[in-house]
Amino acid sequence: MEQTAWLSKKLNSGKILCQACAQACKLDEGEYGICGVRRVIDGELRLLVYGVAAAVNIDPVEKKPMFHFLPKSTAFSVGTVGCNFSCKFCQNYDISQYPKEHGHQIAGQELSPEQIVELALERGCESVAYTYNEPIVFFEYTYDTAKLAHEKGLKNIYVTSGFETRKAIDLLEPYIDGMNIDIKSFNNEFYKEICGARLKPVLDAVTYAHKKGIWIEITTLLIPGKNDSDEEIRSIARFIADLDPSIPWHLSAFHPTYKMLDVSRTPQSTLRRAYKIGQEEGLKYLYVGNIDDEDYESTYCPNCTKRVIDRTGHIGQFVTNDLDENGTCPYCQHTLEGVWK
C-alpha cells in the first residue's frame, strides 16, 4: 500500500520538500528520501509503507523503554521498514535499512490503522507504540493510527531518534502521550560519522516536545570508546537536567551488532558510572538497561528515597509497582512525575 505523504510542500523549483524530519529532503520526480520509504511519484510525495507493518508485537511498555508510563501495561508495538538514520550499531537494521540494502524494495504485512487499534484493544493493550524503526519516516501512518487510537481510549508512544520537525511535533502533540527519544551522543561528529545525522535537531526536538507537554524519557546507548567518556556523559546529563530534572534517563548497554561487531560490550561499571554522574547533575530518575541490575533499574522516590517500583530482567519487564494510580509514594505521599493512568 502507499498513500500521499501529506507532510510535504511543493517548492518553486518544482522539487518536493519533505517536512517530516530534519533531513529536509528536497526531491525531484522519482527520487527517494534518505529514509527510503518516501518517494516523489507523479508530482507528489508518496509514503510507500502506509499500512505495511514489518514488525508487530505486544511488548511490556518497559521494553520501549518507558518506566514512568503506565507501569506493568502492554503496548501494541508496530514498525515498518526504512529509517532516516544509518546507525552503524542499529539492532533492528534488518528492517530499518531494508529499503537501502534491497534496491528500494518494501517488505511487511498489510495492517491498517483500524486493524492496529482493533488488535490492540482485543489483546488488552493500553497503548500503541510506534517503534522498531524510526516512526517519523512513516509519519502519516502513525498519525492516522494515533488519532484513531485516542478516540478508542488508547495512549500512543513514539520511540524515536528525535529528528522530528516542529511541524510534525505540532501535529502529533494532540495524540502522542509519550516519547522515548534517543540522545545517542553529545558530539556532532558521532552523529555525522556513525548515524548519518546531526546533534542539534535532536536537542531541538527534545526541547520542543517537552515544551508541548508530551511525556519524555531519554535513552543513551553507551558504546565503549565512542560516547562513554565522563565528559560526554556529563554533558548529556546536564542538558537533560537543565531542561527538566524529572525526565527519566535510560543508560543502555551496547552489544556488538551490524557494522560495529569489533566493539566490545558495555561493562556494567560504565553504566553505573554514568548513573552516578546523572545523580551528580541532579537527575531524579536514572535507569540502566540491556543488562540485569535490579538496584539500578528500579524507581526510587526522590523525596524519601524508598524503592517504589521494583524491576528485574534485562529490560526491566518484571515489575512490582507500589505507587497508586496518581503516582503517589505510599511512604511519604510525594507524587512522582509520569503518566500513571
C-alpha positions in Angstrom: 0.0 0.0 0.0 1.0 3.6 -0.4 -0.6 6.9 0.3 0.2 10.6 -0.1 2.9 11.8 2.3 1.0 15.0 3.0 3.6 16.4 5.4 5.4 17.9 2.4 5.5 21.0 0.3 6.0 21.8 -3.4 8.8 24.3 -3.9 9.1 26.9 -6.6 11.9 24.9 -8.1 9.5 22.1 -8.7 11.1 19.9 -6.1 9.1 18.4 -3.2 10.3 19.2 0.3 9.6 16.5 2.9 8.6 18.2 6.1 8.5 15.2 8.4 12.1 15.2 9.6 15.2 17.4 9.9 16.9 15.7 6.9 14.6 18.0 4.9 14.9 16.1 1.7 14.2 18.1 -1.5 13.2 15.6 -4.1 12.7 15.5 -7.9 10.3 13.2 -9.7 11.2 9.6 -8.9 13.7 10.3 -6.1 13.5 8.7 -2.7 14.1 10.4 0.6 17.1 9.3 2.8 14.6 7.1 4.6 14.0 5.0 1.5 10.2 4.9 2.0 9.1 8.4 0.8 9.3 9.0 -2.9 8.0 11.5 -5.4 5.6 9.9 -7.8 3.5 11.8 -10.4 4.5 15.1 -8.8 3.6 14.3 -5.2 5.4 12.7 -2.2 4.1 9.2 -1.5 4.6 7.1 1.6 5.4 3.7 0.3 4.9 1.9 3.7 1.5 3.2 4.6 -0.4 0.3 6.1 2.5 -2.1 5.7 3.9 -3.3 9.0 7.3 -5.1 9.1 7.3 -5.8 12.8 4.3 -6.3 15.1 4.5 -7.4 18.7 2.8 -7.0 22.1 5.5 -5.8 24.4 5.8 -4.7 28.1 5.8 -0.9 28.0 9.0 -1.1 29.9 10.7 -2.5 26.8 10.3 0.8 24.9 11.8 1.7 27.5 9.1 3.8 29.2 9.4 3.4 33.0 7.1 6.2 34.1 4.3 5.4 31.7 1.5 3.0 32.7 3.8 0.6 34.5 3.1 -3.2 34.0 0.9 -2.5 31.0 1.4 -3.8 27.5 1.9 -1.7 24.3 0.8 -2.9 20.9 4.1 -2.2 19.0 4.4 -1.7 15.3 7.1 -0.6 12.9 7.8 -0.5 9.1 10.9 -0.7 7.0 13.0 2.4 6.5 14.9 4.9 8.5 16.3 8.4 8.2 19.4 7.5 10.1 22.1 4.9 9.2 23.4 4.0 12.6 26.3 1.5 12.4 25.1 -0.1 15.7 21.4 -0.5 14.8 19.9 -3.5 16.5 16.9 -3.5 14.0 19.0 -2.9 10.9 17.2 -5.8 9.1 14.1 -3.6 8.8 15.4 -0.1 9.3 18.0 -0.3 6.5 16.0 -2.8 4.4 15.0 -0.4 1.5 18.5 0.9 1.2 20.0 -2.6 1.1 17.4 -4.2 -1.1 17.0 -1.8 -4.1 14.2 0.2 -2.5 12.0 -2.8 -2.0 9.3 -2.6 0.6 8.5 -5.5 3.0 5.8 -6.3 5.5 2.2 -7.3 6.0 -0.8 -5.2 5.3 -2.1 -3.7 8.5 -4.4 -0.7 8.5 -4.7 1.8 11.3 -8.1 0.4 12.1 -6.7 -3.1 12.4 -3.9 -2.0 14.7 -6.4 -0.3 17.0 -8.8 -3.3 16.9 -6.0 -5.7 17.7 -4.6 -3.5 20.5 -8.0 -3.5 22.2 -8.6 -7.2 21.6 -5.2 -8.0 23.3 -5.8 -5.8 26.3 -3.1 -3.3 25.5 -3.3 0.2 27.0 -1.2 1.9 24.3 0.1 1.7 20.8 3.9 2.2 20.3 5.5 3.2 17.0 8.8 1.6 17.3 11.5 -0.8 16.0 12.4 1.6 13.1 12.1 5.4 13.1 8.4 6.3 13.3 8.7 9.8 11.8 9.5 8.2 8.4 6.1 6.7 8.4 4.5 9.8 9.9 1.1 9.7 8.1 0.6 6.1 9.1 1.4 6.8 12.7 -0.8 10.0 12.7 -3.9 8.2 11.4 -3.4 5.3 13.8 -2.7 7.5 16.8 -5.7 9.7 16.2 -8.0 6.6 16.0 -6.3 5.0 19.0 -7.0 8.1 21.1 -10.7 8.0 20.0 -10.8 4.4 21.4 -9.1 5.3 24.7 -5.6 4.1 23.9 -2.5 6.1 24.6 0.3 6.5 22.0 4.1 6.3 22.3 6.8 7.4 19.8 10.1 5.6 20.2 12.4 7.8 18.1 15.8 9.2 17.3 14.4 12.7 17.7 14.6 14.1 14.2 11.0 15.3 14.1 10.4 18.8 12.7 8.4 21.3 14.8 5.6 21.0 12.3 5.5 17.2 12.8 5.5 17.6 16.6 2.7 20.2 16.5 0.6 17.7 14.5 1.4 14.8 16.7 1.0 16.6 20.1 -2.8 16.0 20.5 -2.4 12.3 20.1 1.1 11.3 21.2 1.2 10.8 25.0 4.8 9.8 25.4 8.1 9.8 23.6 11.3 7.9 24.3 13.9 9.9 22.4 17.5 8.8 21.9 20.3 11.2 22.6 22.9 9.0 21.1 25.9 11.3 21.8 26.6 14.9 22.6 29.1 15.0 19.8 28.1 16.1 16.3 30.9 14.2 14.7 29.5 11.0 16.3 26.1 11.7 14.7 27.7 12.5 11.4 30.1 9.6 11.1 28.2 6.9 12.9 24.5 7.8 12.4 24.3 9.9 9.2 22.6 12.7 11.1 23.2 15.8 13.3 23.0 16.5 17.0 21.3 19.9 17.1 17.9 18.8 15.6 17.7 16.1 18.2 18.2 18.5 21.1 15.7 20.9 19.5 13.1 18.1 19.2 13.6 17.0 22.8 13.2 20.6 24.0 10.2 21.3 21.8 8.3 18.1 22.5 8.8 18.7 26.3 7.5 22.3 25.9 4.4 20.9 24.1 3.7 18.8 27.2 4.4 15.3 25.8 5.9 13.0 28.5 9.5 12.5 27.6 12.0 9.8 28.5 15.6 9.8 27.1 17.8 6.8 26.2 21.5 6.8 25.6 23.3 3.6 24.3 26.7 3.8 25.8 29.3 2.4 23.3 32.8 1.7 24.6 35.3 4.2 23.3 32.7 6.1 21.3 30.4 8.1 23.6 31.2 6.9 27.1 33.7 9.4 28.5 32.8 11.2 31.7 32.8 14.5 29.9 30.2 13.4 27.3 28.0 11.6 29.8 28.0 14.7 32.0 27.1 16.9 29.0 24.1 14.8 28.2 23.1 14.7 31.9 23.4 18.4 32.2 21.3 19.1 29.1 18.5 16.9 30.5 18.7 18.4 34.0 18.6 21.9 32.6 15.5 21.1 30.6 13.8 19.2 33.4 15.5 17.0 36.1 12.4 14.8 36.3 12.9 13.4 32.8 14.0 9.8 33.2 17.3 8.9 31.6 17.9 5.3 30.4 21.5 4.2 30.1 21.7 1.2 27.9 24.4 -1.4 27.3 25.7 -1.8 23.8 26.3 -5.3 22.3 28.2 -5.9 19.1 25.9 -5.8 16.1 25.5 -4.7 12.4 28.6 -2.7 11.4 30.1 -2.5 14.9 31.0 -6.1 15.5 34.5 -5.2 16.5 33.4 -3.1 19.5 33.2 -4.8 22.9 30.0 -4.9 25.1 29.4 -2.1 27.6 30.6 -3.2 31.0 28.2 -2.8 34.0 30.7 -0.5 35.6 30.3 2.0 32.8 26.5 2.1 33.2 26.9 2.6 37.0 29.4 5.3 36.4 27.0 7.1 34.1 24.2 6.6 36.7 26.3 8.3 39.3 27.2 11.2 37.0 23.5 11.7 36.3 22.8 11.8 40.0 25.6 14.4 40.5 23.9 16.6 37.8 20.6 16.5 39.7 18.6 14.0 37.7 15.8 12.4 39.7 15.2 9.2 37.7 18.1 7.1 36.3 18.0 3.6 34.9 20.3 1.1 33.3 19.2 -1.2 30.6 20.1 -4.2 28.4 21.6 -5.7 31.5 20.2 -7.3 34.7 20.8 -4.9 37.5 17.7 -4.7 39.8 19.1 -1.9 42.0 19.8 0.3 39.1 16.6 -0.3 37.0 14.1 0.3 39.8 12.4 3.6 40.7 13.2 5.4 44.0 11.0 8.2 45.4 13.1 11.4 45.1 11.6 12.7 48.3 12.1 9.8 50.8 14.4 7.5 48.7 12.3 4.4 49.2 12.1 2.0 46.3 8.6 2.3 44.9 8.8 0.4 41.6 10.8 -2.9 41.5 12.1 -4.0 38.1 14.0 -7.1 37.3 15.2 -8.5 33.9 17.5 -7.0 31.3 14.7 -4.7 30.1 13.1 -4.3 33.5 10.0 -6.1 32.4 9.2 -7.9 35.7 7.5 -5.1 37.6 6.1 -4.5 41.1 4.6 -1.1 41.4 3.8 0.4 44.8 2.6 3.7 43.5 -1.1 4.5 43.4 -2.9 5.4 40.2 -1.7 9.0 40.6 1.9 8.1 41.0 1.9 8.8 44.8 4.5 7.3 47.0 3.0 5.1 49.7 5.7 6.0 52.2 5.7 9.9 52.1 2.8 10.8 49.8 5.1 12.5 47.3 3.8 12.4 43.8 6.3 11.2 41.2 6.3 12.6 37.7 5.0 10.4 34.9 1.9 9.1 33.1 0.2 6.8 35.6 -3.3 6.3 34.4 
